[in-house]
């Protein structure tokens, strides 16, 4: 899906539709996979996420994390001051997406084949 298509869809979605609003928050591929990792593995450092999401460029991952933090899905926590080190944690709002991702996983197991 091209980024031009995604931008066009964002501009044209019906804000009264809860599905469209949800996709506007989590519809990007890397966002869903970041949520998956945080749900399954717990708090993660940037490097952990980058290793897990090997196809995501560092700037893309950074952009997604910042957007997710702004949307209240994740929060950054300092776990070392010298040098400064951060971990990403799901907020309660982010954790509430667990059943949604579980449903996507279950559907994928039933209706898709492994590559």
Residue, then its C-alpha position, 0 to 999 in steps of 0.5 A: x500500500x503506497x503512502x500516497x494511498x494511506x494519506x488519501x484514505x486518512x483525509x477521506x475517512x468518515x470520523x463518525x465511523x469507529x472502525x475508521x477512527x481505529x484504523x487511523x490510530x493503528x492502521x500502519x503496518x509497523x504500528x500493529x507489529x510494535x503493539x504485538x511485540x509489546x503485548x507479547x514480550x512486555x517492555x522493549x528498548x528501541x534496539x529490541x524493537x528494531x531487531x524484531x522488526x527487521x524490515x523497519x527503517x530506524x527513522x520509520x520505527x522512531x516516527x511510529x513510536x512517537x505517534x503511538x506515544x502521542x496517541x496514548x498507546x505507549x509511554x517511554x520510561x527511563x531505566x538508566x540515567x547514565x547513559x540515558x536509556x529508555x524502554x517503551x511500555x504499553x499504556x492501559x489504552x494500548x493494552x486494551x488492544x490485546x483482544x483485537x490483535x488476538x483476533x487478527x492472529x487467530x484469523x491469520x492462523x485460520x485463513x492464511x498460509x505460512x510463506 
